[in-house]
Amino acid sequence: MRLEVMRMRLVVALALVAVSLTSLAAVTRVYLWPGAPVEPPAPEFRTSFPSTTRSVRIRPGDSLVSALAREGLAARAAGELAERLARKGAQLKKLRPVDELAITWNFRQEPILVRYAPSSWVSFTAAARPGGWEVTRSETEPRVRVAAVSGEVYRSLFEAIEAVGESPQLVLAMVEIFSSDFDFTADTRRGDRFRLLVEKRYAGDTFVNYGRIVVAQYLSSGQTLSGVGFAPAGDGRWGFYDPEGRSLKKSFLKSPLEFTRITSGFTYARPHPILGGVRPHLAIDYGAPVGTPVRAVADGVVVHAGWNGGNGIQVHIRHRSGYETQYNHLSRVASDVRTGVRVRQKQIIGNVGATGLATGPHLDYRVAHNGTFVNPLSEKFIPGEPIPAAARADFNHQAQELVTRLETTAAY
């Protein structure tokens, strides 16, 4: 009996040893038979001192020091950091709410890392060291792809661009190309079509912004406008030309407002809404909200800027070749616009209002040539400069290649 008990105890003991060895093999993943590979697991490190990273919201008017100090960084440390960043080329006077700024704190709530990214292409990382902040600058080279974009206008050009997944800023770039030949305020119609090849800039695989439009076409009422981007050798200035090499940048814009509507046209017989009777209306009225920016349609010199009777607040500009323009019923004149000052094409000279004899907010826009008012919508203004003769062959080759590529990749 005693022998039987001892035998059972021995069996149990051996079983326990086997279980222990099996558990050990399972834990270490070490195979115990000869020739088996020994593959211990990678050690799992767990820090006992966690860090925390918090983004810093940049407010309008913030400096780097004030933004960091608001998050708890000592003024002295923030000032030293700003100095070290400036040495590495950071433009801290241009801090914007869209910039990325973040602080990493250790478990003692001490700042150990600050990251500042003013753009998708440049970032700065500052690490706390015993001797002060150590700053490194990183730059990302943009990846540029030329993409085709095309669409049709149903309600507005903005909606048409958004409908094909693009940004409104692309509308502004395209309007800029044809602003001297087409009035997108007055002439955009349902059924208009557009297509263009544009550079898209990526940081890695993330789209950041647009580069240059290299070629564009806009089709409206059977008329096709084409613009080919080109920089003549020796000149280096990028501009847009029609396929025949004529510059699309004319001396005069088609409209002093970017996007609005015409509420009254040029006529010699219009019922006056305030004075009554039938009177000439030798202007184009653009309906727009108060405050809408008004642009100078051409380079020139300011003849008058201020109140002018029934015209309300007015800016009057003299241009070359006998042309003058008037912008009436403004709510204000731009601070840098006054009598005798030179202004440039597209410069903001004031804002839409309803001053003087006006029934509501609008811009009364007038053009005179050699002392006689003319219809701005039908006047043939001075053409732009053509492609230089020395660059004509290069332009012809590039224009043909780009237009063919556009028509192939973005067929209507």
Secondary structure per residue as TSV (DSSP state, phi and psi in degrees):
chain	resnum	aa	ss	phi	psi
A	1	M	-	360.0	-47.3
A	2	R	H	-61.8	-37.7
A	3	L	H	-63.5	-37.3
A	4	E	H	-67.8	-39.1
A	5	V	H	-65.7	-44.2
A	6	M	H	-61.9	-38.4
A	7	R	H	-63.6	-41.7
A	8	M	H	-65.3	-40.6
A	9	R	H	-62.7	-38.0
A	10	L	H	-65.0	-41.5
A	11	V	H	-62.2	-44.0
A	12	V	H	-62.8	-42.2
A	13	A	H	-62.8	-43.5
A	14	L	H	-63.8	-37.9
A	15	A	H	-64.0	-41.5
A	16	L	H	-63.1	-40.9
A	17	V	H	-62.3	-41.5
A	18	A	H	-63.2	-42.6
A	19	V	H	-62.9	-40.5
A	20	S	H	-63.0	-44.1
A	21	L	H	-65.0	-38.6
A	22	T	H	-64.0	-42.6
A	23	S	H	-63.3	-41.4
A	24	L	H	-62.4	-42.1
A	25	A	H	-64.2	-38.1
A	26	A	H	-67.3	-36.3
A	27	V	H	-73.7	-45.3
A	28	T	H	-89.2	-12.5
A	29	R	-	56.7	32.2
A	30	V	B	-99.8	120.4
A	31	Y	-	-81.2	134.2
A	32	L	-	-93.2	-10.9
A	33	W	S	-85.4	154.9
A	34	P	T	-59.7	138.5
A	35	G	T	84.1	-7.8
A	36	A	-	-73.7	144.4
A	37	P	-	-69.7	143.0
A	38	V	B	-100.4	113.0
A	39	E	-	-129.1	76.9
A	40	P	-	-66.6	149.5
A	41	P	-	-70.3	154.0
A	42	A	-	-63.9	135.6
A	43	P	-	-64.0	141.2
A	44	E	-	-99.0	113.8
A	45	F	-	-94.9	129.2
A	46	R	-	-122.8	119.6
A	47	T	-	-74.0	140.7
A	48	S	S	-91.2	-3.3
A	49	F	S	-126.4	78.9
A	50	P	-	-67.8	150.0
A	51	S	-	-110.8	162.0
A	52	T	E	-131.0	131.9
A	53	T	E	-111.5	127.9
A	54	R	E	-126.0	134.2
A	55	S	E	-74.9	147.7
A	56	V	-	-109.2	123.1
A	57	R	-	-81.9	122.9
A	58	I	-	-90.3	125.1
A	59	R	-	-97.1	155.4
A	60	P	T	-56.1	132.3
A	61	G	T	88.0	-3.8
A	62	D	-	-66.2	144.4
A	63	S	-	-100.2	167.1
A	64	L	H	-61.5	-41.4
A	65	V	H	-62.5	-46.4
A	66	S	H	-66.8	-37.8
A	67	A	H	-66.4	-41.9
A	68	L	H	-71.2	-39.0
A	69	A	H	-63.9	-35.8
A	70	R	H	-63.8	-26.8
A	71	E	T	-90.3	1.8
A	72	G	T	108.2	-0.1
A	73	L	-	-76.2	133.9
A	74	A	-	-60.3	143.3
A	75	A	H	-58.0	-39.5
A	76	R	H	-65.1	-44.8
A	77	A	H	-65.6	-39.1
A	78	A	H	-66.0	-39.7
A	79	G	H	-65.8	-41.1
A	80	E	H	-64.5	-41.3
A	81	L	H	-62.0	-44.7
A	82	A	H	-59.6	-39.1
A	83	E	H	-65.7	-43.4
A	84	R	H	-66.4	-39.0
A	85	L	H	-63.9	-41.7
A	86	A	H	-61.9	-36.2
A	87	R	H	-63.6	-29.4
A	88	K	T	-87.4	3.3
A	89	G	T	101.9	6.3
A	90	A	-	-69.6	130.0
A	91	Q	-	-91.1	82.5
A	92	L	G	-76.9	-11.6
A	93	K	G	-75.8	-12.4
A	94	K	G	-108.4	29.7
A	95	L	-	-59.8	130.9
A	96	R	-	-128.1	154.3
A	97	P	T	-58.7	-23.5
A	98	V	T	-83.7	-9.8
A	99	D	S	-66.7	150.2
A	100	E	E	-96.8	131.8
A	101	L	E	-143.2	131.1
A	102	A	E	-147.0	148.3
A	103	I	E	-122.2	135.0
A	104	T	E	-106.1	128.4
A	105	W	E	-112.5	143.7
A	106	N	-	-84.8	-176.5
A	107	F	T	-66.9	-18.1
A	108	R	T	-90.8	9.2
A	109	Q	S	60.8	40.3
A	110	E	-	-105.3	138.1
A	111	P	E	-71.4	126.3
A	112	I	E	-117.3	-16.2
A	113	L	E	-153.4	135.9
A	114	V	E	-129.2	129.4
A	115	R	E	-117.7	129.0
A	116	Y	E	-127.5	121.9
A	117	A	E	-125.4	97.8
A	118	P	S	-74.6	-12.3
A	119	S	S	-158.4	174.5
A	120	S	S	-73.7	-11.3
A	121	W	S	-102.3	-19.9
A	122	V	E	-134.7	135.7
A	123	S	E	-143.1	155.9
A	124	F	E	-127.1	136.4
A	125	T	E	-123.1	126.0
A	126	A	E	-115.0	121.8
A	127	A	E	-108.3	135.6
A	128	A	E	-74.0	125.6
A	129	R	E	-124.9	163.1
A	130	P	T	-55.3	-32.3
A	131	G	T	-92.3	5.0
A	132	G	E	125.6	-169.2
A	133	W	E	-76.9	134.9
A	134	E	E	-109.6	116.2
A	135	V	E	-106.6	133.4
A	136	T	E	-120.9	144.3
A	137	R	E	-111.4	132.8
A	138	S	E	-121.0	138.2
A	139	E	E	-125.5	138.4
A	140	T	-	-110.3	124.4
A	141	E	-	-77.6	125.3
A	142	P	-	-62.1	138.5
A	143	R	E	-95.6	119.0
A	144	V	E	-105.6	127.2
A	145	R	E	-124.1	138.6
A	146	V	E	-92.9	121.1
A	147	A	E	-119.4	149.3
A	148	A	E	-92.2	136.3
A	149	V	E	-130.9	131.3
A	150	S	E	-147.2	156.9
A	151	G	E	-173.3	-178.8
A	152	E	E	-132.4	141.5
A	153	V	-	-85.2	126.2
A	154	Y	S	-111.3	-48.0
A	155	R	S	-117.7	-47.0
A	156	S	-	-152.4	162.1
A	157	L	H	-67.5	-36.4
A	158	F	H	-60.7	-47.1
A	159	E	H	-64.5	-35.9
A	160	A	H	-65.1	-40.1
A	161	I	H	-68.0	-43.8
A	162	E	H	-65.8	-31.8
A	163	A	H	-64.5	-25.5
A	164	V	T	-100.4	15.9
A	165	G	T	81.7	20.3
A	166	E	-	-109.8	169.4
A	167	S	-	-89.2	148.7
A	168	P	H	-56.9	-24.5
A	169	Q	H	-63.6	-23.2
A	170	L	H	-69.8	-31.5
A	171	V	H	-60.5	-48.2
A	172	L	H	-61.8	-38.8
A	173	A	H	-66.4	-39.8
A	174	M	H	-71.0	-41.5
A	175	V	H	-60.4	-37.3
A	176	E	H	-59.8	-38.5
A	177	I	H	-62.0	-44.2
A	178	F	H	-104.0	15.1
A	179	S	T	-64.1	-20.3
A	180	S	T	-91.7	-12.9
A	181	D	T	-114.9	-17.5
A	182	F	-	-140.8	131.0
A	183	D	-	-94.5	97.1
A	184	F	T	-66.8	-16.6
A	185	T	T	-70.8	-45.5
A	186	A	T	-101.5	-28.6
A	187	D	S	-107.4	-5.5
A	188	T	-	-66.0	132.2
A	189	R	-	-129.1	152.9
A	190	R	T	-59.2	132.9
A	191	G	T	97.5	-10.4
A	192	D	-	-59.3	146.7
A	193	R	E	-124.6	153.4
A	194	F	E	-143.0	153.5
A	195	R	E	-155.0	148.9
A	196	L	E	-159.8	159.3
A	197	L	E	-111.5	125.1
A	198	V	E	-132.5	145.1
A	199	E	E	-75.9	130.7
A	200	K	E	-115.0	131.0
A	201	R	E	-104.7	129.0
A	202	Y	E	-121.1	143.9
A	203	A	E	-103.8	102.9
A	204	G	T	68.4	-121.2
A	205	D	T	-104.4	8.8
A	206	T	E	-99.5	122.8
A	207	F	E	-67.9	133.6
A	208	V	E	-111.4	-55.9
A	209	N	E	-161.8	179.9
A	210	Y	E	-93.2	147.4
A	211	G	E	-95.7	-131.1
A	212	R	E	-90.2	146.0
A	213	I	E	-78.1	128.7
A	214	V	E	-97.3	-26.3
A	215	V	E	-159.5	144.6
A	216	A	E	-147.6	151.3
A	217	Q	E	-136.9	142.6
A	218	Y	E	-132.5	123.7
A	219	L	E	-109.5	121.6
A	220	S	E	-146.1	128.8
A	221	S	T	52.0	39.9
A	222	G	T	81.3	-3.7
A	223	Q	E	-103.2	132.1
A	224	T	E	-110.0	121.2
A	225	L	E	-96.9	131.5
A	226	S	E	-124.1	136.8
A	227	G	E	-131.2	123.2
A	228	V	E	-112.2	125.0
A	229	G	E	-75.9	137.1
A	230	F	E	-159.7	142.1
A	231	A	-	-122.7	104.6
A	232	P	-	-58.8	139.2
A	233	A	T	-59.5	137.0
A	234	G	T	90.0	-29.1
A	235	D	T	-90.7	-53.8
A	236	G	-	81.0	-6.8
A	237	R	-	-86.4	123.4
A	238	W	-	-75.3	128.0
A	239	G	E	-144.4	174.3
A	240	F	E	-117.5	138.1
A	241	Y	E	-133.8	154.5
A	242	D	-	-77.9	169.1
A	243	P	T	-59.3	-17.7
A	244	E	T	-89.4	0.8
A	245	G	S	90.7	11.5
A	246	R	B	-89.7	135.0
A	247	S	B	-63.9	138.1
A	248	L	S	-83.6	-9.3
A	249	K	-	-88.1	99.9
A	250	K	-	-86.0	174.3
A	251	S	S	-71.3	-23.7
A	252	F	S	-127.6	140.3
A	253	L	-	-76.0	158.4
A	254	K	S	-74.3	-26.9
A	255	S	-	-148.4	145.0
A	256	P	S	-81.4	-8.5
A	257	L	S	-118.3	145.8
A	258	E	S	-75.4	-48.8
A	259	F	S	-141.7	116.7
A	260	T	-	-166.6	-157.3
A	261	R	E	-139.6	150.7
A	262	I	E	-83.5	126.8
A	263	T	E	-106.1	-17.6
A	264	S	E	-156.4	133.6
A	265	G	-	-96.8	-177.7
A	266	F	-	-78.1	123.3
A	267	T	E	-156.7	156.4
A	268	Y	E	-95.9	-0.5
A	269	A	E	-147.4	94.8
A	270	R	E	-131.5	133.6
A	271	P	E	-60.9	123.5
A	272	H	-	-78.1	127.8
A	273	P	T	-71.3	-17.1
A	274	I	T	-115.9	-49.9
A	275	L	T	-82.5	-16.6
A	276	G	-	79.0	171.5
A	277	G	S	75.0	176.9
A	278	V	E	-101.9	123.4
A	279	R	E	-135.4	157.3
A	280	P	E	-65.9	143.8
A	281	H	E	-125.4	87.6
A	282	L	-	-90.3	52.8
A	283	A	S	-154.1	172.4
A	284	I	E	-114.7	126.2
A	285	D	E	-96.9	129.0
A	286	Y	E	-112.6	118.2
A	287	G	E	-77.2	129.9
A	288	A	-	-161.6	154.0
A	289	P	-	-64.3	151.9
A	290	V	T	-56.8	134.2
A	291	G	T	98.5	-10.8
A	292	T	-	-59.0	128.8
A	293	P	E	-62.9	139.4
A	294	V	E	-112.3	130.2
A	295	R	E	-104.0	145.6
A	296	A	-	-69.2	130.6
A	297	V	S	-79.6	-12.3
A	298	A	S	-160.0	163.5
A	299	D	-	-62.6	148.0
A	300	G	E	177.6	-171.3
A	301	V	E	-119.8	134.9
A	302	V	E	-72.5	123.4
A	303	V	E	-88.8	-39.0
A	304	H	E	-151.8	141.3
A	305	A	E	-145.3	106.0
A	306	G	E	152.5	-162.2
A	307	W	E	-70.8	138.8
A	308	N	-	-145.9	72.9
A	309	G	G	54.4	-130.7
A	310	G	G	-65.1	-16.9
A	311	N	G	-76.5	-8.8
A	312	G	-	67.2	-146.3
A	313	I	E	-75.0	125.0
A	314	Q	E	-130.8	145.9
A	315	V	E	-118.7	126.9
A	316	H	E	-120.4	122.9
A	317	I	E	-123.4	137.7
A	318	R	E	-101.4	131.3
A	319	H	-	-115.7	178.4
A	320	R	S	-76.7	168.6
A	321	S	T	59.5	30.2
A	322	G	T	81.8	11.5
A	323	Y	E	-94.4	145.3
A	324	E	E	-137.4	149.0
A	325	T	E	-130.0	148.2
A	326	Q	E	-127.1	142.0
A	327	Y	E	-128.0	107.3
A	328	N	E	-110.6	161.8
A	329	H	E	66.7	28.3
A	330	L	E	-68.1	156.9
A	331	S	E	-86.9	-25.9
A	332	R	E	-163.5	162.1
A	333	V	E	-107.0	139.7
A	334	A	-	-57.7	145.5
A	335	S	T	-62.1	-26.2
A	336	D	T	-96.9	10.8
A	337	V	-	-110.5	119.0
A	338	R	-	-154.7	167.5
A	339	T	T	-55.0	131.6
A	340	G	T	91.0	-10.1
A	341	V	-	-84.5	141.0
A	342	R	E	-82.8	137.8
A	343	V	E	-121.8	157.8
A	344	R	-	-111.1	159.7
A	345	Q	T	-57.4	134.8
A	346	K	T	77.3	0.6
A	347	Q	-	-68.2	137.6
A	348	I	E	-73.8	119.3
A	349	I	E	-107.5	-11.4
A	350	G	E	176.3	-167.7
A	351	N	E	-136.4	147.4
A	352	V	E	-58.7	142.6
A	353	G	B	-149.2	-155.5
A	354	A	-	-145.6	38.5
A	355	T	-	-83.3	159.2
A	356	G	S	74.6	-150.3
A	357	L	S	-82.9	78.2
A	358	A	-	-132.8	136.2
A	359	T	S	-86.6	-12.7
A	360	G	S	-173.6	174.1
A	361	P	S	-62.0	123.5
A	362	H	E	-169.4	166.6
A	363	L	E	-109.6	125.3
A	364	D	E	-95.7	110.7
A	365	Y	E	-112.7	125.4
A	366	R	E	-127.4	145.5
A	367	V	E	-129.1	130.8
A	368	A	E	-120.1	142.4
A	369	H	E	-126.1	117.5
A	370	N	T	53.5	40.9
A	371	G	T	88.0	-4.5
A	372	T	E	-115.2	130.1
A	373	F	E	-67.3	136.9
A	374	V	E	-126.0	161.3
A	375	N	-	-77.1	114.7
A	376	P	T	-61.4	-26.4
A	377	L	T	-79.2	-20.3
A	378	S	T	-114.6	-6.1
A	379	E	-	-68.5	135.6
A	380	K	-	-92.4	97.8
A	381	F	-	-78.4	174.2
A	382	I	-	-65.3	129.1
A	383	P	-	-71.2	162.5
A	384	G	-	-81.2	176.9
A	385	E	-	-74.9	138.4
A	386	P	B	-81.2	172.1
A	387	I	-	-61.1	133.2
A	388	P	-	-58.2	145.9
A	389	A	G	-56.1	-37.1
A	390	A	G	-67.7	-22.3
A	391	A	G	-104.1	3.2
A	392	R	H	-64.2	-41.1
A	393	A	H	-64.3	-44.5
A	394	D	H	-61.7	-42.5
A	395	F	H	-63.8	-46.2
A	396	N	H	-57.1	-42.6
A	397	H	H	-65.3	-46.3
A	398	Q	H	-66.6	-41.6
A	399	A	H	-62.5	-45.4
A	400	Q	H	-63.0	-42.7
A	401	E	H	-64.7	-43.9
A	402	L	H	-70.2	-43.7
A	403	V	H	-64.0	-40.9
A	404	T	H	-62.5	-43.5
A	405	R	H	-64.1	-40.8
A	406	L	H	-62.7	-47.6
A	407	E	H	-68.1	-25.1
A	408	T	H	-81.3	-44.4
A	409	T	H	-85.8	-18.2
A	410	A	T	-134.3	58.1
A	411	A	-	-68.4	142.3
A	412	Y	-	-74.9	360.0
